């Protein structure tokens, strides 16, 4: 039986054991309902780091920031509800403020949580939770299956938050569920045209940092403002940017030295200051500089330009990372959240009838192969386990660090047929079986090889 089915059965058993406890039953029922949802991803970080901007970029639409938790769910029609205390939620309207959607929470005295249902393809497989800056790690992580943590540079406060995500014994055994994001990447290089390349290099360095590696599965850089603009670029904005690119590079650059110069009356092009001010608010000085350079390089249609901006902003890489580490591992992350919830009930209300559940929970956490894969990924990435260079990358790939699809695990860069997959899988299985049985290899190498072997054995039935 697969891990998600085992844990689902445990949830049902727990609801039967605690049926006489309204508090425990409500808690377990909420987690059973959560089990069938898309992956919940909390977006967290310190104040003014750009959480709402990154959320907007991922959704592909703009919403004005709120001071409370805001949940974005996929739906066929736009709706919004405000939750304030234990009462029934209040349905509120979604209006427009300038170019942004605005949830009219002013109709309600206090908003603990706002839930926005929005018809966006990007929300089919995830629920995004925009978190307030003052939220504690427990508040952020309590309702989430995975975490996007935003920061400019890794500081002690960031590391403390990331460590708190793995404070619980089950969380440690089920390894990490976090992608770190170097936000506002265009500011890292002081606004230079190569700022985004510099930010990507810094992100790569952090991936190898011994303090960061054990705490997250990936580090990516994102220029949030640029990413949002790329996904929501309007025709009038594109026309204005194209007009700007008609100026000589040096002439335009001279007026991009400051915001005041860019919107001032001495601007050498007939364009209203209000239009230039709006471009600054949407793109920033760096964005205007980059976009006009791209238009001059031949990305002179709206489709070409937005494709380049998505790629250069880091939004594409962030989406790929979410897919590989979160949505493709949905069942594992949901099982992990459910086990954490079960542990809460078993500790808060211990009882004789629940002893089997306690034993089952300990067994599943210790022995489930999905969790063993995650633990091995964490051990290899953190350096706690070090395999020879020629084996390290293959081990990570086979246990799903780069994606869980069989072709990705087996290193194919094209769509192989079933015969090619089976041949590559058998080849990997034989090699890793030999490594697992090598009495001269260190114990941690043999244990790592055993996990890889079990992964290969689990894939084999798919190909006859």
Rosetta blueprint (number, residue, H / E / L):
1 X L
2 X L
3 X H
4 X H
5 X H
6 X H
7 X H
8 X H
9 X H
10 X H
11 X H
12 X H
13 X H
14 X H
15 X H
16 X H
17 X H
18 X L
19 X L
20 X L
21 X L
22 X H
23 X H
24 X H
25 X H
26 X H
27 X H
28 X H
29 X H
30 X H
31 X H
32 X H
33 X H
34 X H
35 X H
36 X L
37 X L
38 X L
39 X E
40 X E
41 X E
42 X E
43 X E
44 X E
45 X E
46 X L
47 X L
48 X L
49 X L
50 X L
51 X H
52 X H
53 X H
54 X H
55 X H
56 X H
57 X H
58 X H
59 X H
60 X L
61 X L
62 X L
63 X E
64 X L
65 X L
66 X L
67 X L
68 X L
69 X E
70 X E
71 X E
72 X E
73 X E
74 X E
75 X L
76 X L
77 X L
78 X L
79 X E
80 X E
81 X E
82 X E
83 X E
84 X L
85 X L
86 X L
87 X L
88 X L
89 X L
90 X E
91 X E
92 X E
93 X L
94 X E
95 X E
96 X E
97 X E
98 X L
99 X L
100 X E
101 X E
102 X E
103 X E
104 X L
105 X H
106 X H
107 X H
108 X L
109 X L
110 X L
111 X L
112 X L
113 X E
114 X E
115 X E
116 X E
117 X E
118 X E
119 X L
120 X L
121 X H
122 X H
123 X H
124 X L
125 X L
126 X E
127 X E
128 X E
129 X E
130 X E
131 X L
132 X L
133 X L
134 X L
135 X L
136 X L
137 X H
138 X H
139 X H
140 X H
141 X H
142 X H
143 X L
144 X L
145 X L
146 X E
147 X E
148 X E
149 X E
150 X E
151 X E
152 X L
153 X L
154 X L
155 X L
156 X H
157 X H
158 X H
159 X H
160 X H
161 X H
162 X H
163 X H
164 X H
165 X L
166 X L
167 X L
168 X L
169 X H
170 X H
171 X H
172 X H
173 X H
174 X L
175 X L
176 X L
177 X L
178 X E
179 X E
180 X E
181 X E
182 X E
183 X E
184 X L
185 X H
186 X H
187 X H
188 X H
189 X L
190 X L
191 X L
192 X L
193 X L
194 X L
195 X H
196 X H
197 X H
198 X H
199 X H
200 X H
201 X H
202 X H
203 X H
204 X H
205 X H
206 X H
207 X H
208 X L
209 X L
210 X H
211 X H
212 X H
213 X H
214 X L
215 X L
216 X L
217 X L
218 X E
219 X E
220 X E
221 X E
222 X E
223 X L
224 X H
225 X H
226 X H
227 X H
228 X H
229 X H
230 X H
231 X H
232 X H
233 X L
234 X L
235 X H
236 X H
237 X H
238 X H
239 X H
240 X H
241 X H
242 X H
243 X H
244 X H
245 X H
246 X L
247 X L
248 X L
249 X H
250 X H
251 X H
252 X H
253 X H
254 X H
255 X L
256 X L
257 X L
258 X L
259 X H
260 X H
261 X H
262 X H
263 X H
264 X L
265 X L
266 X L
267 X L
268 X L
269 X L
270 X L
271 X L
272 X L
273 X H
274 X H
275 X H
276 X H
277 X H
278 X H
279 X H
280 X H
281 X H
282 X H
283 X H
284 X H
285 X H
286 X H
287 X H
288 X H
289 X H
290 X H
291 X H
292 X H
293 X H
294 X H
295 X H
296 X H
297 X L
298 X L
299 X L
300 X L
301 X L
302 X H
303 X H
304 X H
305 X H
306 X H
307 X H
308 X H
309 X H
310 X H
311 X H
312 X H
313 X H
314 X L
315 X H
316 X H
317 X H
318 X H
319 X H
320 X H
321 X H
322 X H
323 X H
324 X H
325 X H
326 X L
327 X H
328 X H
329 X H
330 X H
331 X H
332 X H
333 X H
334 X H
335 X H
336 X H
337 X H
338 X H
339 X H
340 X H
341 X H
342 X H
343 X H
344 X H
345 X H
346 X H
347 X H
348 X H
349 X L
350 X L
351 X L
352 X H
353 X H
354 X H
355 X H
356 X H
357 X H
358 X H
359 X H
360 X H
361 X H
362 X H
363 X H
364 X H
365 X H
366 X H
367 X H
368 X L
369 X H
370 X H
371 X H
372 X H
373 X H
374 X H
375 X H
376 X H
377 X H
378 X H
379 X H
380 X H
381 X H
382 X H
383 X L
384 X L
385 X L
386 X L
387 X L
388 X L
389 X H
390 X H
391 X H
392 X H
393 X H
394 X H
395 X H
396 X H
397 X H
398 X H
399 X L
400 X L
401 X L
402 X L
403 X L
404 X L
405 X L
406 X H
407 X H
408 X H
409 X H
410 X L
411 X L
412 X L
413 X L
414 X L
415 X L
416 X L
417 X L
418 X H
419 X H
420 X H
421 X H
422 X H
423 X H
424 X H
425 X H
426 X H
427 X H
428 X H
429 X H
430 X H
431 X H
432 X H
433 X H
434 X H
435 X H
436 X H
437 X L
438 X L
439 X L
440 X L
441 X L
442 X L
443 X H
444 X H
445 X H
446 X H
447 X H
448 X H
449 X H
450 X H
451 X H
452 X H
453 X H
454 X H
455 X H
456 X H
457 X H
458 X H
459 X H
460 X H
461 X H
462 X H
463 X H
464 X L
